[in-house]
Amino acid sequence: MWARNIKWANAYLAKSGSKVRVPEGTTLHDLRHFYATVLIRSGATPKQVQMRLGHAKPSITLNVFTHLWEAEADRTADMMEAVLSDVP
């Protein structure tokens, strides 16, 4: 059933003119990781991702995906600078 859905998705993408394709060999688990990555890159919190993925605890989510939030660490200095710029 999954292979059939991939073929259907790729046919739909091709028909719509998109160059995007679902790579051959993609699994449901890959799709789950893709979903989590999109959520994280879009600003979702660990708790939000945990709830969407159905993990029992946020620590499970962080153990798997913490490297994606680490990429966001550079923004914390900018956040503090923005707050402190208003302090006399």
C-alpha positions in Angstrom: 0.0 0.0 0.0 2.8 2.4 0.9 4.6 1.8 -2.4 1.4 2.5 -4.3 0.9 5.8 -2.4 4.5 6.9 -3.3 3.7 6.2 -7.0 0.5 8.1 -6.7 2.2 11.0 -5.0 5.0 11.2 -7.6 2.4 11.0 -10.5 0.5 13.8 -8.9 3.6 15.9 -8.4 4.7 15.3 -12.0 1.2 16.2 -13.3 1.2 19.4 -11.3 4.5 20.4 -12.8 6.5 20.1 -9.6 10.1 18.9 -9.7 9.8 17.5 -6.2 9.5 13.7 -5.9 9.2 11.2 -3.0 12.6 9.4 -3.2 12.5 5.7 -3.9 12.8 3.6 -0.8 11.2 6.3 1.4 9.5 4.7 4.5 6.7 5.8 6.8 9.4 6.4 9.4 11.2 8.7 7.0 8.0 10.6 6.6 7.6 10.9 10.3 11.1 12.4 10.7 10.4 14.8 7.8 7.2 15.9 9.5 9.1 16.5 12.8 11.9 18.4 11.0 9.4 20.7 9.3 7.7 21.4 12.6 11.0 22.2 14.3 12.3 24.3 11.5 9.0 26.2 11.5 9.5 27.1 15.2 7.6 24.4 17.1 8.6 23.8 20.7 9.8 20.4 21.9 6.5 20.0 23.7 4.5 20.7 20.5 6.5 18.2 18.5 6.3 15.6 21.3 2.5 15.9 21.3 2.2 15.7 17.5 4.5 12.6 17.3 2.8 10.9 20.3 6.0 10.5 22.4 5.3 9.8 26.0 7.7 12.5 27.2 9.4 15.5 25.7 12.7 13.9 26.6 12.2 11.3 24.0 11.6 13.9 21.3 14.7 15.8 22.4 16.8 12.7 22.4 16.0 12.1 18.8 15.7 15.7 17.4 17.9 17.9 19.7 20.4 18.4 16.9 17.8 20.3 15.0 17.1 22.7 17.8 20.8 23.2 18.4 20.9 24.8 14.9 18.6 27.5 16.4 21.0 28.3 19.3 22.5 31.3 17.5 19.2 33.1 17.7 19.2 33.3 21.5 21.9 36.1 21.4 19.7 38.0 19.0 16.7 37.5 21.3 18.6 38.9 24.3 19.9 41.8 22.4 16.5 42.8 21.2 15.1 42.7 24.8 18.1 44.6 26.2 18.0 47.2 23.5 14.9 48.7 25.2 16.6 48.8 28.7 17.9 52.3 29.5 
